[in-house]
Amino acid sequence: MFIKFIQFIFLFICLQQNSLAVLKIDTWETQDGSKVLFVENHDLPILDINVNFFAGSAQDPLTKEGLAELTHHLMNLGAAGINEEKLANEFSDIGVAIAGGVDLDRSYFKLRTLSSAAQKDKALTLFKYVMHAPDFPISVIDREKNRIIASIKQSMTQPESIANLAFMKSLYVEHPYSHPGSGSIESVQRLNQNDLKQFYKNYYLGSEASIVIVGDLNIEEAKKISESISHGLPQGKPVHTIKAVNNQNVAGVNKIKHPAKQSHILIGMPAVKRGQNDYFSLYVGNYILGGGGFVSRLTEEVREKKGLVYSVYSYLMPLYAEGPLEIGLQTKKEQTEEALHIVNATIKKFIDEGPTEKELTAAKQNLIGGFPLRLDSNGKIVDYLSMIVFYKLPISYIDTYTHEINQVTIEQIKSAFKNRVDPNKLTTIIVGSE
């Protein structure tokens, strides 16, 4: 019975991979310059749209950190003369889900609606109001600034938040990636309506937008939708820029006192950006080092053998410029030095020797076997394609994923880690040290 179950799972994975291999992606550019990816899928009467802008927190002006997040947030709180309550109710009345967010590189808006003409047209009208005609009411700006400042004050007492802020500041120093996305109390207090309007005008450009559409419509309809989204956005010359990182991180250990019972530890350095040739070698290697959860080497050395932590992880965050390799753990204060020693020794040994053949084989099987689950719904496909188009990766990225993983060798992993990760230049943040 167990054998049959395993055979069934293997067949399911193969079928999923075959379905991905024939995923048809159409691509074009709107008259205003927006890049568009489209996948037609009539399995469900649903339409998913994701619109991305080069409007992440790295574009915040000095002394006005938090502007990108506040601008994005306010775009949902009143548009085209419709106040926030009525706008939210109108979305809710037709069963539409609207979401979005801001990260270091980008700002994005997501829409999910039924594909019937009446609901789709109404949903798209409201969706375009948010992106084309945000009102930025002063009363709402003031209220949300107060809410954000209260949240910042609370985060300043939390060890996780303290560690994350200190970590990014130590890694990126004066680089824009060092800026806290929500800003500081002082920077948020400085923000005003004109700042939000100017940020919107500068960064929410039709020529800079990337649009992903997946679902129950044909290509002609998708082209009309993409043109209508793109055409109403601001026009102008792109002003975004993100400079190279140039390994300016502050190496060494920074201990921050905190009354927490455990030490919160982050270790890392800037390591990789999107589209680099050795990304897949780093990706597979990181899975083995600490990205694979309970099957990773860090978990084996720090948790299973020593019992010093419940969990330990390593995480790669490729960005437009060099994103971080982050290793994180929590342990009792009195065990901090021992845990840190084992983590550093494990990292160094992995860089020097690379993985074993057994580890590499298991990692490839897990990564390839799990890949279809990343694309088993329209929503997940939209998210993945949004990453591809925003970072200007090849459209074949999905089709070549398993091939790229399979091609990775031990020597490639060793070479990539030696080139990108220097144990002597790692930043270590310990919040809760004795």
C-alpha positions in Angstrom: 0.0 0.0 0.0 2.8 2.4 0.9 4.6 1.6 -2.4 1.5 2.4 -4.3 1.1 5.7 -2.4 4.7 6.7 -3.3 4.1 5.8 -6.9 0.9 7.9 -7.0 2.8 10.9 -5.5 5.6 10.5 -8.1 3.0 10.4 -10.9 1.3 13.5 -9.6 4.5 15.4 -9.5 5.4 14.3 -13.0 2.0 15.4 -14.3 2.3 18.7 -12.5 5.8 19.3 -14.0 4.5 18.4 -17.5 1.6 20.9 -17.1 4.1 23.6 -16.1 6.2 22.8 -19.2 3.3 23.7 -21.4 2.3 26.8 -19.5 1.7 29.3 -22.3 2.8 32.8 -21.4 2.0 35.7 -23.8 3.9 38.9 -23.4 3.6 42.4 -24.9 4.1 46.1 -24.1 1.3 48.6 -23.8 1.3 51.9 -25.7 2.5 53.7 -22.6 5.3 51.2 -22.1 4.0 48.8 -19.4 5.4 45.3 -19.6 2.6 42.6 -19.6 2.6 38.8 -19.1 -0.6 36.9 -19.6 -1.7 33.3 -19.0 -5.1 32.2 -20.2 -6.8 29.7 -17.9 -10.5 28.8 -18.0 -10.5 26.2 -15.3 -12.2 28.6 -12.9 -14.3 31.7 -13.5 -11.7 33.9 -11.8 -9.3 36.7 -12.9 -6.1 37.6 -11.1 -4.1 40.8 -11.8 -0.9 42.0 -10.3 0.5 45.5 -11.1 4.1 46.2 -10.0 6.0 49.5 -9.8 9.6 50.4 -9.1 8.4 52.2 -5.9 9.8 50.3 -3.0 11.2 51.7 0.2 14.7 52.0 -1.4 13.3 55.1 -3.2 12.5 56.9 0.1 14.3 60.3 0.3 16.8 60.8 3.1 15.0 62.1 6.2 11.7 60.9 4.8 11.9 57.2 5.2 8.5 55.5 5.3 7.2 57.6 2.3 6.9 54.6 -0.1 4.9 52.6 2.4 2.6 55.5 3.4 2.0 56.4 -0.3 1.0 52.8 -1.2 -1.2 52.5 1.9 -3.0 55.8 1.3 -3.8 54.8 -2.3 -6.3 52.3 -0.9 -7.9 54.8 1.5 -9.7 57.1 -0.9 -9.6 57.5 -4.6 -11.5 59.4 -7.4 -13.5 61.3 -4.7 -14.7 58.1 -3.1 -13.9 57.9 0.6 -12.1 54.9 2.2 -15.3 53.4 3.8 -17.3 53.6 0.6 -14.4 52.3 -1.5 -13.9 49.3 0.8 -17.7 48.6 0.8 -17.9 48.7 -3.0 -15.1 46.2 -3.3 -16.7 44.0 -0.7 -20.2 44.2 -2.2 -18.9 42.5 -5.4 -16.8 39.9 -3.6 -13.5 41.3 -4.9 -10.2 40.8 -3.1 -7.7 43.6 -3.4 -4.3 43.4 -1.7 -0.7 44.6 -2.2 2.4 45.7 -0.4 5.8 47.4 -0.5 9.2 45.8 -0.2 12.7 47.1 -0.7 12.4 47.2 -4.5 8.8 47.4 -5.5 5.3 48.4 -4.7 2.4 46.2 -6.0 -1.3 45.9 -6.2 -3.3 42.6 -6.6 -6.8 42.1 -7.7 -8.9 38.9 -7.7 -12.4 38.9 -9.1 -14.9 36.7 -10.7 -14.6 36.9 -14.5 -18.3 37.5 -15.3 -18.6 40.8 -17.2 -20.6 42.7 -14.6 -18.3 41.9 -11.7 -15.1 42.1 -13.7 -15.9 45.5 -15.2 -16.9 46.9 -11.8 -13.8 45.5 -10.1 -11.5 46.9 -12.7 -13.1 50.3 -12.5 -12.5 50.4 -8.7 -9.0 48.9 -9.1 -8.1 51.6 -11.6 -9.4 54.3 -9.3 -6.9 53.2 -6.7 -4.0 53.3 -9.1 -5.0 56.3 -11.3 -6.7 58.7 -8.9 -5.6 58.4 -5.3 -6.9 61.3 -3.2 -4.4 61.3 -0.3 -6.9 63.1 2.1 -5.0 65.1 4.8 -7.2 63.8 7.6 -6.5 60.2 6.7 -2.8 60.9 6.3 -2.6 62.4 9.8 -4.5 59.5 11.3 -2.4 56.9 9.6 0.8 58.7 10.5 -0.2 58.5 14.2 -1.0 54.8 13.8 2.4 54.1 12.2 4.2 56.1 14.9 2.5 54.1 17.6 3.4 50.9 15.8 7.1 52.0 15.5 7.2 52.8 19.2 5.8 49.3 20.0 8.3 47.6 17.7 11.2 49.4 19.4 10.5 47.1 22.5 10.4 43.8 20.5 13.6 41.9 20.2 12.8 40.6 16.7 12.2 44.1 15.3 15.3 45.5 17.0 17.4 42.7 15.6 16.0 43.1 12.0 16.6 46.9 12.0 20.1 46.6 13.4 20.9 43.8 11.0 19.9 45.7 7.9 21.6 48.9 9.1 24.8 46.9 9.7 24.6 45.2 6.4 23.8 48.2 4.2 25.0 51.2 6.3 24.2 54.2 4.0 22.7 52.2 1.2 18.9 52.6 0.7 18.3 49.0 1.8 19.3 50.0 5.3 16.3 52.3 5.6 13.4 50.9 7.7 10.4 50.5 5.4 8.0 52.0 7.9 10.4 54.8 8.6 11.3 56.3 12.0 9.2 58.4 14.3 11.0 61.5 13.1 10.8 60.7 9.4 7.1 59.8 9.5 6.3 63.0 11.3 7.9 65.0 8.5 5.7 63.4 5.8 2.9 65.5 4.3 0.3 65.4 1.5 2.7 67.0 -1.1 5.3 64.3 -0.4 2.8 61.5 -1.1 1.5 63.2 -4.3 5.1 63.8 -5.6 6.2 60.2 -4.8 3.1 58.9 -6.7 3.8 61.1 -9.6 7.5 60.1 -9.7 7.3 56.4 -9.3 3.8 55.1 -10.4 4.6 55.6 -14.0 2.9 53.8 -16.9 6.2 53.3 -18.6 7.6 51.6 -15.5 4.7 49.4 -14.6 4.7 45.6 -15.1 1.3 43.9 -15.3 0.5 40.2 -14.9 -2.9 38.8 -15.8 -3.9 35.2 -15.3 -7.3 33.7 -15.6 -10.6 33.3 -17.4 -10.4 35.6 -20.4 -8.8 35.7 -23.9 -5.8 37.6 -25.1 -7.8 40.3 -26.7 -9.6 41.0 -23.5 -6.3 40.9 -21.6 -4.8 43.5 -24.0 -7.7 45.8 -23.4 -7.4 45.5 -19.7 -3.6 46.1 -19.7 -4.0 49.2 -21.9 -6.7 50.6 -19.6 -4.5 50.1 -16.5 -1.4 51.5 -18.1 -2.9 54.5 -19.8 -4.3 56.1 -16.7 -1.0 56.1 -14.8 1.3 59.1 -14.5 3.7 59.8 -17.4 7.2 61.0 -17.1 10.9 60.2 -17.1 11.8 57.4 -14.6 13.7 58.7 -11.6 14.3 55.4 -9.7 17.8 54.1 -9.0 19.3 51.6 -6.7 23.1 51.7 -6.5 25.4 48.6 -6.1 26.1 47.6 -2.5 29.9 47.2 -2.8 30.3 45.1 0.4 30.1 48.0 2.8 28.6 45.9 5.7 29.9 46.3 9.2 31.5 43.0 10.0 31.8 41.7 13.5 29.4 41.2 16.5 27.0 43.8 17.7 25.5 42.9 21.1 22.3 44.8 22.1 21.0 44.3 25.7 17.3 43.3 26.1 15.3 41.7 28.9 14.1 38.9 26.7 14.7 35.4 28.1 16.3 34.3 24.8 19.0 35.8 22.6 17.8 36.7 19.1 20.7 36.2 16.7 21.0 37.3 13.0 24.1 36.6 10.9 24.8 37.5 7.3 26.0 39.8 4.6 24.9 41.1 1.2 25.3 38.2 -1.2 23.1 38.0 -4.3 21.0 39.9 -6.7 18.4 38.7 -9.2 19.6 37.3 -12.4 23.2 36.5 -11.4 24.7 33.5 -13.1 25.5 31.6 -9.9 22.1 32.2 -8.3 21.0 28.5 -8.6 24.2 27.3 -7.1 23.6 29.6 -4.1 20.0 28.6 -4.0 20.6 24.9 -3.9 23.6 25.4 -1.5 21.5 27.5 0.8 18.8 24.9 0.9 21.4 22.4 2.2 22.9 24.8 4.6 19.8 26.1 6.3 17.0 26.7 3.9 15.6 23.2 4.0 14.2 23.3 7.5 14.7 20.1 9.5 16.8 18.5 6.7 19.4 21.3 6.7 22.9 21.1 8.0 22.4 23.9 10.5 19.4 22.2 12.0 21.4 19.0 12.3 24.4 20.6 14.0 22.7 23.1 16.3 19.3 21.5 17.0 19.6 17.8 16.6 23.1 17.3 18.0 23.3 20.0 20.6 19.7 20.9 21.4 20.5 24.6 21.6 17.6 25.9 19.5 14.1 24.9 18.4 14.8 26.2 14.9 17.6 27.7 12.9 17.5 28.8 9.3 19.4 30.4 6.5 17.6 32.5 3.9 18.6 34.1 0.6 16.8 37.3 -0.5 17.9 38.2 -4.0 17.0 41.8 -4.9 17.7 44.4 -7.6 21.0 45.1 -5.9 22.8 42.6 -3.6 20.3 41.1 -1.2 21.2 39.4 2.1 22.1 36.0 3.1 20.5 35.8 6.5 21.0 33.1 9.2 18.7 33.3 12.2 18.2 31.6 15.5 17.0 32.0 19.1 18.6 30.4 22.1 18.9 30.7 25.9 21.1 33.6 26.9 23.6 31.4 28.6 23.9 29.2 25.5 24.5 32.2 23.1 28.3 31.8 22.7 28.1 28.0 22.2 25.3 28.3 19.6 27.1 31.1 17.8 30.4 29.1 17.7 28.6 26.1 16.2 26.8 28.2 13.6 30.0 29.9 12.5 31.9 26.7 12.3 29.1 25.1 10.3 29.1 28.0 7.8 32.9 27.9 7.4 33.0 24.2 6.9 30.2 24.4 4.3 32.0 27.1 2.4 35.3 25.3 2.5 34.1 21.8 1.7 30.6 22.2 0.1 27.8 19.7 0.5 28.1 15.9 0.3 26.7 14.0 -2.7 23.9 12.7 -0.5 23.0 16.2 0.6 23.0 17.5 -3.0 20.9 14.7 -4.3 18.3 15.1 -1.6 18.2 18.8 -2.1 17.6 18.5 -5.8 14.8 16.0 -5.3 13.1 18.2 -2.7 13.4 21.4 -4.7 12.3 19.9 -8.0 9.5 17.8 -6.3 8.2 20.9 -4.5 8.3 23.3 -7.4 4.9 22.5 -8.8 3.3 23.4 -5.5 4.5 27.0 -6.0 2.5 27.2 -9.2 -0.6 25.2 -8.4 -3.1 28.1 -8.5 -3.6 31.2 -10.5 -2.7 33.4 -7.6 0.7 31.6 -7.2 1.3 31.9 -11.0 0.6 35.6 -10.8 3.1 36.1 -8.0 5.8 34.1 -9.7 5.4 35.8 -13.1 5.4 39.2 -11.3 8.8 38.4 -9.9 10.0 37.4 -13.4 8.8 40.5 -15.2 9.7 43.0 -12.5 13.3 41.7 -12.4 13.5 41.3 -16.2 14.3 37.5 -16.0 13.8 35.4 -19.1 10.2 34.2 -19.7 11.6 30.7 -19.9 12.6 30.9 -16.2 9.7 28.6 -15.1 10.4 26.0 -17.9 14.2 25.9 -17.2 13.9 25.8 -13.4 14.3 22.0 -13.0 17.1 21.9 -15.5 19.0 24.6 -13.7 18.6 22.8 -10.4 19.7 19.5 -11.9 22.8 21.0 -13.4 24.2 22.3 -10.1 27.3 20.6 -8.9 29.2 20.5 -5.6 32.1 22.5 -7.1 29.7 25.1 -8.3 28.2 25.5 -4.9 31.6 25.8 -3.3 32.7 28.3 -5.8 29.5 30.4 -5.5 29.7 30.5 -1.7 33.4 31.3 -1.7 32.8 34.2 -4.1 29.7 35.6 -2.3 30.1 34.7 1.4 33.2 35.6 3.4 33.1 34.2 7.0 35.4 37.0 8.0 33.0 39.6 6.8 29.8 38.4 8.4 27.7 40.7 10.4 26.3 39.3 13.7 23.5 40.9 15.7 22.7 39.5 19.1 19.6 41.1 20.9 19.3 39.9 24.5 22.9 39.3 25.2 23.9 39.1 28.8 
